[in-house]
């Protein structure tokens, strides 16, 4: 429970899905996430973070679990929802249905996924994204092309082409609605009080599609807008204890590396309500809040929406 000096949370803390205890010196293992049969681990390193294989950035192979959905995996792995349309099996074949035990290749965060429109050629698609046609055709995840022109409706992976561009013709993927008023107003507040934080890492396309808000351990974390809790608890993909909130207006927010969380899936939370505490769980080098905003499933820079 939080220290007595903090406001009493509106919701009781549920039982946690606690993984094996980790120490400051231990590696954080990510079960079922592997490349060529080798489990990913994020050991301590004094070198560049890019030197360590990281499923929150790189392409990797994932073994599907019972109950997995593409939208869940997009949230768990920090991908745009549309990027998961380019998931392939290890032979490069498109995957449309997830089957438990199946091995799938999840694209890197810097990859884009393009749905072929009527009349488009591969050369035109390549020109639009500013890359060579051969780069698209020779990507292992596009082996289904096999010297054939792309068909209308196919999803083509665009390697290393992350940009701010979003096709205006793409529509929001539907989400199930639940009873009760949980819609936000889109006027986000800072999830940590401004006088208690500093931005320790900003948004970088394809590298770190979030902001890190450094604050003392135990600092209250508040819902940035009204919404319904989709996920709360431990994440195996490096987030540690995290909360995901759907605001019902095409925005989803994620709060990661928490030391405590006070909500559970299905709870309706109000803007400004305390939902957890700043921590350093998961793949973290010190106390901070990793904060993401998705708009229509796309990860965007939270600083564009937070108050100046």
DRENDO-1510 file (C-alpha; in Angstrom, 1 decimal, always signed):
<recs>
REC; n; res; u; v; w
REC; 1; UNK; +0.0; +0.0; +0.0 .
REC; 2; UNK; +1.2; +3.6; -0.6 .
REC; 3; UNK; +2.5; +5.7; +2.3 .
REC; 4; UNK; -0.1; +7.2; +4.6 .
REC; 5; UNK; +0.7; +10.8; +3.4 .
REC; 6; UNK; -0.8; +10.0; -0.1 .
REC; 7; UNK; -4.5; +10.3; -0.8 .
REC; 8; UNK; -6.4; +7.1; -0.4 .
REC; 9; UNK; -6.9; +5.5; -3.8 .
REC; 10; UNK; -10.5; +5.3; -4.9 .
REC; 11; UNK; -10.0; +1.6; -5.9 .
REC; 12; UNK; -8.6; -1.2; -3.8 .
REC; 13; UNK; -5.3; -2.7; -5.1 .
REC; 14; UNK; -5.9; -6.1; -6.7 .
REC; 15; UNK; -3.7; -9.1; -6.2 .
REC; 16; UNK; -0.7; -8.9; -8.5 .
REC; 17; UNK; +0.4; -11.4; -11.1 .
REC; 18; UNK; +3.9; -11.4; -9.6 .
REC; 19; UNK; +6.8; -12.9; -11.6 .
REC; 20; UNK; +9.9; -14.4; -10.1 .
REC; 21; UNK; +11.6; -11.8; -7.9 .
REC; 22; UNK; +14.3; -9.8; -9.6 .
REC; 23; UNK; +17.3; -8.2; -8.0 .
REC; 24; UNK; +19.2; -5.1; -9.0 .
REC; 25; UNK; +21.9; -7.3; -10.6 .
REC; 26; UNK; +19.7; -9.8; -12.4 .
REC; 27; UNK; +18.7; -9.9; -16.0 .
REC; 28; UNK; +15.0; -9.4; -16.8 .
REC; 29; UNK; +13.9; -12.4; -18.9 .
REC; 30; UNK; +11.1; -12.2; -21.4 .
REC; 31; UNK; +9.3; -15.6; -21.6 .
REC; 32; UNK; +8.3; -16.9; -25.1 .
REC; 33; UNK; +10.1; -14.0; -26.9 .
REC; 34; UNK; +13.0; -15.4; -28.9 .
REC; 35; UNK; +15.1; -15.1; -32.1 .
REC; 36; UNK; +16.1; -18.3; -33.8 .
REC; 37; UNK; +15.2; -20.3; -30.7 .
REC; 38; UNK; +17.2; -18.2; -28.2 .
REC; 39; UNK; +15.3; -16.4; -25.4 .
REC; 40; UNK; +15.7; -12.6; -25.3 .
REC; 41; UNK; +17.2; -11.2; -22.2 .
REC; 42; UNK; +18.0; -7.6; -21.3 .
REC; 43; UNK; +21.2; -7.8; -19.2 .
REC; 44; UNK; +22.9; -4.9; -17.6 .
REC; 45; UNK; +25.2; -3.1; -20.1 .
REC; 46; UNK; +27.4; -0.1; -20.0 .
REC; 47; UNK; +27.5; +0.2; -23.8 .
REC; 48; UNK; +24.9; +1.6; -26.2 .
REC; 49; UNK; +21.3; +0.3; -25.6 .
REC; 50; UNK; +21.2; -0.4; -29.4 .
REC; 51; UNK; +23.8; -3.1; -28.9 .
REC; 52; UNK; +21.4; -5.2; -26.9 .
REC; 53; UNK; +18.6; -7.0; -28.7 .
REC; 54; UNK; +15.4; -5.4; -27.6 .
REC; 55; UNK; +11.9; -6.6; -28.5 .
REC; 56; UNK; +10.6; -3.1; -27.8 .
REC; 57; UNK; +12.6; -1.8; -30.8 .
REC; 58; UNK; +13.9; -4.7; -33.0 .
REC; 59; UNK; +12.0; -7.3; -35.1 .
REC; 60; UNK; +11.8; -10.6; -33.2 .
REC; 61; UNK; +10.1; -14.0; -33.2 .
REC; 62; UNK; +7.2; -14.5; -30.7 .
REC; 63; UNK; +5.4; -17.7; -29.7 .
REC; 64; UNK; +1.7; -17.0; -29.6 .
REC; 65; UNK; -0.1; -17.7; -26.4 .
REC; 66; UNK; -3.7; -18.7; -25.8 .
REC; 67; UNK; -5.9; -15.6; -25.9 .
REC; 68; UNK; -3.5; -13.3; -27.8 .
REC; 69; UNK; -5.0; -10.8; -30.2 .
REC; 70; UNK; -3.2; -8.5; -32.6 .
REC; 71; UNK; -4.4; -5.4; -30.7 .
REC; 72; UNK; -3.2; -6.8; -27.4 .
REC; 73; UNK; +0.2; -7.6; -28.9 .
REC; 74; UNK; +0.5; -4.1; -30.4 .
REC; 75; UNK; +0.0; -2.7; -26.9 .
REC; 76; UNK; +2.4; -5.2; -25.2 .
REC; 77; UNK; +5.2; -4.7; -27.8 .
REC; 78; UNK; +4.8; -0.9; -28.3 .
REC; 79; UNK; +3.8; -1.2; -32.0 .
REC; 80; UNK; +1.2; +0.7; -34.0 .
REC; 81; UNK; -1.8; -1.5; -34.5 .
REC; 82; UNK; -1.5; -1.3; -38.2 .
REC; 83; UNK; +2.1; -2.5; -38.1 .
REC; 84; UNK; +0.8; -5.8; -36.7 .
REC; 85; UNK; -1.0; -6.3; -40.0 .
REC; 86; UNK; +2.4; -7.1; -41.4 .
REC; 87; UNK; +3.1; -10.0; -39.0 .
REC; 88; UNK; +4.5; -13.1; -40.9 .
REC; 89; UNK; +5.3; -16.6; -40.0 .
REC; 90; UNK; +9.0; -17.7; -40.0 .
REC; 91; UNK; +8.7; -18.6; -43.7 .
REC; 92; UNK; +7.5; -15.1; -44.6 .
REC; 93; UNK; +3.8; -16.0; -45.1 .
REC; 94; UNK; +1.3; -13.4; -43.9 .
REC; 95; UNK; -0.5; -14.3; -40.7 .
REC; 96; UNK; -4.2; -13.5; -40.4 .
REC; 97; UNK; -5.2; -15.7; -37.5 .
REC; 98; UNK; -3.2; -16.2; -34.3 .
REC; 99; UNK; -2.9; -19.9; -33.2 .
REC; 100; UNK; -1.4; -20.8; -29.7 .
REC; 101; UNK; +2.1; -22.2; -30.1 .
REC; 102; UNK; +2.6; -20.6; -33.5 .
REC; 103; UNK; +5.8; -18.7; -34.1 .
REC; 104; UNK; +5.3; -15.2; -35.7 .
REC; 105; UNK; +7.8; -12.5; -36.7 .
REC; 106; UNK; +6.9; -9.1; -35.2 .
REC; 107; UNK; +8.1; -6.1; -37.3 .
REC; 108; UNK; +10.5; -3.6; -35.8 .
REC; 109; UNK; +9.2; -0.3; -34.5 .
REC; 110; UNK; +10.8; +1.5; -37.4 .
REC; 111; UNK; +9.0; -0.6; -40.0 .
REC; 112; UNK; +5.7; +0.5; -41.6 .
REC; 113; UNK; +2.9; -1.6; -43.0 .
REC; 114; UNK; +1.3; -0.4; -46.2 .
REC; 115; UNK; -2.0; -1.7; -47.5 .
REC; 116; UNK; -2.0; -1.8; -51.3 .
REC; 117; UNK; -4.7; +0.4; -52.9 .
REC; 118; UNK; -6.2; +0.0; -56.4 .
REC; 119; UNK; -3.8; +1.0; -59.2 .
REC; 120; UNK; -0.7; +1.2; -57.0 .
REC; 121; UNK; +2.5; -0.4; -58.2 .
REC; 122; UNK; +5.4; -1.4; -56.0 .
REC; 123; UNK; +7.6; +1.3; -57.6 .
REC; 124; UNK; +5.0; +3.9; -56.6 .
REC; 125; UNK; +4.8; +2.6; -53.0 .
REC; 126; UNK; +8.6; +2.7; -52.7 .
REC; 127; UNK; +8.7; +6.2; -54.1 .
REC; 128; UNK; +6.1; +7.4; -51.6 .
REC; 129; UNK; +8.2; +6.2; -48.7 .
REC; 130; UNK; +11.5; +7.3; -50.2 .
REC; 131; UNK; +13.1; +3.9; -50.4 .
REC; 132; UNK; +14.2; +1.6; -53.2 .
REC; 133; UNK; +11.7; -0.8; -54.7 .
REC; 134; UNK; +14.3; -3.6; -54.3 .
REC; 135; UNK; +14.5; -2.9; -50.6 .
REC; 136; UNK; +10.8; -3.8; -50.3 .
REC; 137; UNK; +11.0; -6.8; -52.6 .
REC; 138; UNK; +14.0; -8.4; -51.0 .
REC; 139; UNK; +12.8; -8.0; -47.4 .
REC; 140; UNK; +12.4; -11.5; -45.9 .
REC; 141; UNK; +9.0; -10.4; -44.6 .
REC; 142; UNK; +7.9; -9.6; -48.2 .
REC; 143; UNK; +8.9; -13.0; -49.7 .
REC; 144; UNK; +5.3; -13.6; -50.7 .
REC; 145; UNK; +5.8; -11.0; -53.5 .
REC; 146; UNK; +8.1; -13.5; -55.4 .
REC; 147; UNK; +8.6; -11.1; -58.4 .
REC; 148; UNK; +4.8; -10.7; -58.6 .
REC; 149; UNK; +3.1; -7.3; -58.5 .
REC; 150; UNK; +1.4; -6.6; -55.2 .
REC; 151; UNK; -2.4; -7.3; -55.1 .
REC; 152; UNK; -5.0; -4.8; -53.9 .
REC; 153; UNK; -5.6; -5.3; -50.2 .
REC; 154; UNK; -2.2; -7.0; -49.5 .
REC; 155; UNK; -0.1; -5.7; -46.6 .
REC; 156; UNK; +3.5; -4.9; -47.7 .
REC; 157; UNK; +6.2; -4.3; -45.1 .
REC; 158; UNK; +8.1; -1.0; -45.6 .
REC; 159; UNK; +11.5; -1.6; -43.9 .
REC; 160; UNK; +13.0; +1.1; -41.8 .
REC; 161; UNK; +10.7; +3.8; -43.1 .
REC; 162; UNK; +9.0; +5.1; -39.9 .
REC; 163; UNK; +7.7; +8.7; -40.5 .
REC; 164; UNK; +5.1; +11.0; -39.2 .
REC; 165; UNK; +2.9; +10.2; -42.2 .
REC; 166; UNK; -0.4; +8.5; -41.6 .
REC; 167; UNK; -2.7; +7.7; -44.5 .
REC; 168; UNK; -5.9; +9.7; -43.9 .
REC; 169; UNK; -8.0; +7.0; -45.7 .
REC; 170; UNK; -7.2; +4.5; -42.9 .
REC; 171; UNK; -10.0; +4.1; -40.5 .
REC; 172; UNK; -9.9; +3.3; -36.8 .
REC; 173; UNK; -10.1; -0.4; -36.0 .
REC; 174; UNK; -13.3; -1.0; -34.0 .
REC; 175; UNK; -13.1; -1.7; -30.3 .
REC; 176; UNK; -15.7; -3.3; -28.1 .
REC; 177; UNK; -17.8; -0.9; -26.1 .
REC; 178; UNK; -18.7; -1.5; -22.5 .
REC; 179; UNK; -21.6; -0.1; -20.4 .
REC; 180; UNK; -20.9; +3.0; -18.4 .
REC; 181; UNK; -19.6; +6.5; -19.3 .
REC; 182; UNK; -15.9; +6.2; -19.7 .
REC; 183; UNK; -15.2; +8.6; -22.5 .
REC; 184; UNK; -12.4; +11.1; -22.1 .
REC; 185; UNK; -12.5; +14.7; -23.5 .
REC; 186; UNK; -9.1; +14.5; -25.2 .
REC; 187; UNK; -7.7; +17.3; -23.0 .
REC; 188; UNK; -4.9; +15.3; -21.4 .
REC; 189; UNK; -3.2; +16.3; -18.1 .
REC; 190; UNK; +0.3; +15.3; -17.1 .
REC; 191; UNK; +0.2; +11.9; -15.4 .
REC; 192; UNK; +2.8; +13.1; -12.9 .
REC; 193; UNK; +2.6; +16.6; -11.3 .
REC; 194; UNK; +4.9; +18.9; -13.3 .
REC; 195; UNK; +6.8; +20.1; -10.2 .
REC; 196; UNK; +7.8; +16.5; -9.4 .
REC; 197; UNK; +9.2; +15.4; -12.8 .
REC; 198; UNK; +11.6; +16.1; -15.6 .
REC; 199; UNK; +11.5; +14.6; -19.1 .
REC; 200; UNK; +14.4; +12.2; -19.1 .
REC; 201; UNK; +13.8; +10.8; -22.6 .
REC; 202; UNK; +11.7; +12.2; -25.4 .
REC; 203; UNK; +9.9; +10.6; -28.3 .
REC; 204; UNK; +12.0; +9.2; -31.2 .
REC; 205; UNK; +10.4; +7.5; -34.2 .
REC; 206; UNK; +11.2; +3.8; -34.3 .
REC; 207; UNK; +13.4; +4.0; -31.2 .
REC; 208; UNK; +11.5; +5.3; -28.2 .
REC; 209; UNK; +7.9; +6.1; -29.1 .
REC; 210; UNK; +6.9; +7.5; -25.7 .
REC; 211; UNK; +8.2; +10.0; -23.2 .
REC; 212; UNK; +10.0; +9.0; -20.0 .
REC; 213; UNK; +9.0; +11.2; -17.0 .
REC; 214; UNK; +11.7; +10.9; -14.3 .
REC; 215; UNK; +10.3; +11.3; -10.7 .
REC; 216; UNK; +11.1; +10.0; -7.3 .
REC; 217; UNK; +10.1; +6.5; -6.5 .
REC; 218; UNK; +6.5; +6.4; -5.1 .
REC; 219; UNK; +5.4; +9.6; -6.8 .
REC; 220; UNK; +1.6; +9.3; -7.6 .
REC; 221; UNK; +0.7; +8.5; -11.2 .
REC; 222; UNK; -2.7; +9.9; -12.3 .
REC; 223; UNK; -5.0; +8.9; -15.3 .
REC; 224; UNK; -4.2; +11.5; -18.0 .
REC; 225; UNK; -7.9; +11.4; -19.0 .
REC; 226; UNK; -11.1; +9.5; -18.2 .
REC; 227; UNK; -11.3; +6.0; -19.5 .
REC; 228; UNK; -11.7; +2.3; -18.9 .
REC; 229; UNK; -8.8; +0.1; -17.8 .
REC; 230; UNK; -7.8; -2.5; -20.5 .
REC; 231; UNK; -4.8; -4.0; -18.7 .
REC; 232; UNK; -3.2; -3.7; -15.3 .
REC; 233; UNK; -0.4; -5.8; -13.8 .
REC; 234; UNK; +2.9; -7.3; -14.9 .
REC; 235; UNK; +4.1; -7.2; -18.5 .
REC; 236; UNK; +6.6; -9.8; -19.8 .
REC; 237; UNK; +7.7; -7.5; -22.6 .
REC; 238; UNK; +9.8; -5.1; -20.4 .
REC; 239; UNK; +7.2; -2.6; -19.2 .
REC; 240; UNK; +7.2; -4.1; -15.6 .
REC; 241; UNK; +4.0; -3.2; -13.8 .
REC; 242; UNK; +1.9; -1.3; -16.3 .
REC; 243; UNK; -1.6; +0.1; -16.8 .
REC; 244; UNK; -3.4; +0.6; -20.2 .
REC; 245; UNK; -6.4; +2.8; -20.4 .
REC; 246; UNK; -8.9; +3.2; -23.4 .
REC; 247; UNK; -10.4; +6.7; -23.4 .
REC; 248; UNK; -13.2; +5.8; -25.8 .
REC; 249; UNK; -12.3; +8.6; -28.3 .
REC; 250; UNK; -9.6; +6.8; -30.3 .
REC; 251; UNK; -7.0; +7.4; -27.7 .
REC; 252; UNK; -5.2; +4.8; -25.6 .
REC; 253; UNK; -2.6; +5.6; -22.9 .
REC; 254; UNK; +0.0; +3.3; -21.3 .
REC; 255; UNK; +1.8; +3.9; -17.9 .
REC; 256; UNK; +4.8; +1.6; -17.3 .
REC; 257; UNK; +7.5; +0.7; -14.8 .
REC; 258; UNK; +5.1; +1.3; -11.9 .
REC; 259; UNK; +6.0; +0.2; -8.3 .
REC; 260; UNK; +2.3; -0.1; -7.4 .
REC; 261; UNK; -1.0; -0.1; -9.3 .
REC; 262; UNK; -4.5; +0.4; -7.9 .
REC; 263; UNK; -6.8; -0.5; -10.7 .
REC; 264; UNK; -7.8; -3.7; -12.6 .
REC; 265; UNK; -9.2; -4.4; -16.1 .
REC; 266; UNK; -12.7; -3.1; -16.5 .
REC; 267; UNK; -12.4; -0.3; -13.9 .
REC; 268; UNK; -13.6; +3.2; -15.0 .
REC; 269; UNK; -11.1; +5.8; -13.9 .
REC; 270; UNK; -11.6; +9.6; -13.9 .
REC; 271; UNK; -9.1; +12.1; -15.2 .
REC; 272; UNK; -6.6; +12.9; -12.4 .
REC; 273; UNK; -7.4; +9.8; -10.4 .
REC; 274; UNK; -4.4; +8.2; -8.8 .
REC; 275; UNK; -3.9; +4.8; -10.5 .
REC; 276; UNK; -0.4; +3.8; -9.3 .
REC; 277; UNK; +3.0; +5.0; -8.2 .
REC; 278; UNK; +6.2; +5.7; -10.1 .
REC; 279; UNK; +8.7; +2.8; -9.9 .
REC; 280; UNK; +11.5; +1.1; -11.8 .
REC; 281; UNK; +10.1; -2.4; -12.6 .
REC; 282; UNK; +10.8; -4.2; -15.8 .
REC; 283; UNK; +13.5; -2.9; -18.2 .
REC; 284; UNK; +14.3; +0.3; -16.3 .
REC; 285; UNK; +17.5; +1.9; -15.2 .
REC; 286; UNK; +15.9; +4.1; -12.5 .
REC; 287; UNK; +12.6; +5.5; -11.2 .
REC; 288; UNK; +10.5; +7.0; -14.0 .
REC; 289; UNK; +7.1; +6.8; -15.8 .
REC; 290; UNK; +7.2; +5.5; -19.3 .
REC; 291; UNK; +4.1; +7.2; -20.9 .
REC; 292; UNK; +2.6; +6.3; -24.3 .
REC; 293; UNK; -0.4; +7.7; -26.2 .
REC; 294; UNK; -2.0; +5.9; -29.2 .
REC; 295; UNK; -4.2; +7.8; -31.6 .
REC; 296; UNK; -6.2; +5.5; -33.9 .
REC; 297; UNK; -3.8; +2.8; -32.9 .
REC; 298; UNK; -0.7; +4.9; -33.9 .
REC; 299; UNK; +1.9; +5.8; -31.3 .
REC; 300; UNK; +2.3; +9.6; -31.2 .
REC; 301; UNK; +4.5; +12.0; -29.3 .
REC; 302; UNK; +2.7; +12.6; -26.0 .
REC; 303; UNK; +4.3; +16.1; -25.7 .
REC; 304; UNK; +2.1; +17.2; -28.6 .
REC; 305; UNK; -1.0; +16.6; -26.5 .
REC; 306; UNK; +0.1; +17.4; -22.9 .
REC; 307; UNK; -0.3; +20.9; -21.6 .
REC; 308; UNK; +2.6; +23.2; -22.3 .
</recs>
